[in-house]
Amino acid sequence: MSTPDSFHVPDGPHDIRLVVCDMDGTLLDAAKRIPDALWPLVDHMRGRGIVFAPASGRQHATLARQFERLGEGLVVIAENGSYVARGGVEISSSPLPDGVLGDIVAAVRDHARAGFDVGTVVCGKRSAYIERDDAAFVEKASPYYAALEIVDDLAAVDDAILKVAVYDFGNAAHDTAPVLERFQGDLAVVVSDRHWIDIMRTGVHKGVAVARLQEALGVTPEQTVVFGDYLNDLEMMDRGHLSFAMANAHPEVAQRARYRAPSNVDAGVITTLRRLLDHPLASS
């Protein structure tokens, strides 16, 4: 697929039924806030029968809190695709295989003992869990996990584990990803930004989550718009005919998407959606 233009919205009309949007680096502004302009835009889309769904590495509880003003029926893709829900009701989930959590936790502990400044978040259905309780690490984890518990032993957590997230205060891709490569196979190890690495069941990603959501809603890829910026958004680009990489996107995401949107700091999602929805026949 060719590299998208700097900013191009194809001519309509577009039969849009679903808009799926990554959060960090995509929807959120430089201060990691949801743009105020999103709320009336989502109301407008709802009036036209279009579902808006945030898709993030954040947990369901965090996304539900961030989007609580949208009320009942909120659709979210959480934990990088391992949990999908509508109106608080699970559509799909993909927990880690049994027996792998202890090995992952041990590997990160060994990496920390080797001198690397890292911490682990075990992401369950009920809550997220950490054993590192210093203020610096808690500050990094808290924005993503509204339901967060401090425990003595992460390997002993009793919950359905959807994902393990590792935060590296340095460079995650360079320093920590190589240590976790040995888990590739039954598990997928994905660098989700400069500092975070997510470990999930192999074959679980935002693209699969969008496909399950489309099936639940009776929506096709041709009726779907997706926005993303980083490597954990790659597969999602394949699930929407109107796929947009942000101007600040990772080169691989820009290559995978069909179109380019302005950067998150330039309200690219808002600008692009307004253009897509401008045609009166965008949806009926």
N, C-alpha and C positions, 0 to 999 in steps of 0.2 A: 504494500500500500504506500502511496506517495506521501511525502511530508505535507501536513496541512498548510494552507496559506496563513499569513499573519493574523487575519481575522476575516472569516467568510461565513455567512449564513446562507444556505441554499434557498433559492426561491420557493415560495409556498404555492398552494396551501399545503399544510402539514397536518396529518391526522394524528395528533399527539395525544396519547393516553397515559403516559408514565414518564416522569422526570426523576432520574436518579443522580444524586449529587454527592461527591466526596466533600469532606469538611475542611481539614487543615490543608492550606495551600490551594484550595479550590473555592469553596464558599466563604470561609471565614476571612476577615480582613487582616491587616498587619498586626492588629491587637488581639487577634483570635476571637473576634466578635462576629455574630451573625448580622449582616447588614440590615438596617431598619427597613429598607425597601423590599426585603423578601416577603414580609408578612402580607401586605396588600396584594403582592403578586401571587402568593399561594392561594389567597382567598379568590382571586380572579380565576386561577386555574381550576380550583374546586368547582366554581360556578360553571365551568366548561367541561366538567367531568374528567379532569386530569389529576392523577395522583402524584404527589410530590413525596419522595423518599430520600432522606439522608442516608449515606452509606459510609461507614467509618470503622476505624479500629476501636472506637470508643464502645463502651458497654451500653446495653439497652437502657439501663437506669439513667445513664448520663444523657443520652439522646432524648429520652422521654422528658427529662427535666429541661433541657435546652429548648425543646420544641413544645412545651406544655401549652403555650398559648394557642396552638393549633387545635387543641381539644381532642375529642374522641375520634377514634379511627386513624390515629397517627400510624403511618407505616415507616418502619426503620429496618435498615440492614446494619447490624451491629457486629462487633468483634471480627471485622474484616470478612464478613460473609458467613461466619459460622453460626449466626443466629439471626433469624428474620421473623418479624412480628408485625401484626396489624391490630390496632386497638388493644394492645397488651396481650393478644392471643398469638401463640407461636404458630408460625407457618412452617418453619424448618429449623433444625439445629443439627450440628455435626460435632459432637464431642471428640476429644482425643481418644485414641485407643487405650485400653487398660494397660497399666504397667509401665508407661513411658514417663510419667510425671517425675518420679524420683530421679531418673537418670538425667533429665533436663536440669532439674534443680541442682543436682550434684555438680554438673558440668559448669554451671554459672558460678557456683560457690568456689570451685577450683580456679576459675578464671579470675575471680575477685582476689583470692589468696595470692595469685601470681602478680598482683599489683594493679589490676585494671579496675576502674571506678564504675562498677555495674550494679544493677539491682534487678530483681525479678518480680513480676506481677503475674500471679496465677488467676486466670479469669474464668470463673464459674458462672453457672446460670443464676445462682442466688446472689452472688457477690464476687468482688475481686479481693485477692488476698496478697499481703506482703509480709515479709519478716524483717526487712530492713526498715527501721523506723526513724532514721535521722531526718531532720527537717528538709535537707536538700533533696533527698530522694522522694519524700512524701509530697513535696511541692511539685515535683515533676509528674508524679502519678495521679494526684488528686483531680486535676482538670479532666482527665479521661475516665475516671471511675468514681461516680457519685456514691456507689455502694462499695465501700472499701474497708476491709478488716485487717488488723495487724495480728499475726499468729506467730507461734513459736517455731513451727516447722511447716514450711510450704509443702513438703513431700507428703505430709499427713492430712492435707485438706480433704474434707469429705464433701464433695460437690461434683456435679457433672462439669468437667473441665472443657471449656470451649477453645481455649487458647492460652499460650504462655507468652507474655510480652517481656522483653529484656530491654532495659534502658542503659545505654552507654553514654556517660558524660563526655566521652571523647568522640571517636568516629566509629559508629557501629559497623559499617560495611568493612572497614579496614581492620579493626581490632577484635571485634567479637563475632562477626559472621563466620570467619574461618573456623573458629572453635566449635560452632554449632553445626557445621556442614555434615558432620558424621550422623546427624539425625535425619538427613535427607533420605527419602525412601518412603517409609510409612508416614513420615511427616514432611511438611513443607516449611522451609525456613525462608522468610521474606523480609527484606529490609524495607520498612515502611516510611522512614525518613532518615535524616542524618543520625539520629540518636536511638530510634526504636527498631527492634527486630521482633517479628511475630512468628510464633511456631504453632502451626495448626495441622490438622489431618490433611494428608496429601489429597489433592483434588478439590479442596475447599478453598474458595476465594470469592471475591465480590462478583465475578462473572457467573459462577454457579448460583450465588444468591439471587442475582437479578433474574436468572432463568427461572428459578423456583417462584419468585415473586410474579413474574410474567404469567406463569402457568396458573397461579392462584387467582390472578386478576383477569385472566383471559385477554392478555395484551401480547402483541407481537413485537419483535425487534424493530420492525418498520415503524411502529407506533411509540418507540422509546427514545428518549433523549438521555445521554449520560455525560457527566462532566468529571474530569479527574486530572491529577497532576503527577502522581508518583507511582512507583513500581507495583504497589499493591492495588493499583487501579487498572493494570494492563488488561487483564481478562475481561474486565467490565466494558472496555472499549469495543469488544466484539459483540456485545449484546444489545447495542443500540445503533440503529442505522444513522441516527444523528448523534455521533460521538464527537465530543469536543475535548481536546487537550488545552489546558490553560497555557498562556504565553510563557509562564514560569515553569512549565512541565519538564519532567525528566525527558531527555531525548528519545528514549524508547517508547514512552507514552505518546509523545508527539508523532512518532512514526506510526504507531498503532491506530491512532484516532483518524477519523476522516476530515475533521475540521479543527480549527484553532479558535479559542476564545481569548479575550484580553485577560490579563493576570488577575489573581485574586485581589490584589491591592487596588486594582482599577475596576472592581465590582464586575468582573467578567461574566459571572453566571447571570447576574441581574440583567446586564446589557444584552447578552445573547438571548435569554429567554424573552425579553421584551420584543426583540426583532422576530423571533420565531413565532410568537403569539400575536404579532401585529396584524397578520392577515386574518380577516374575519372568518375564514373557513378552516382555521388551524385545527379546530375540533368542533364536533357538533353534539 
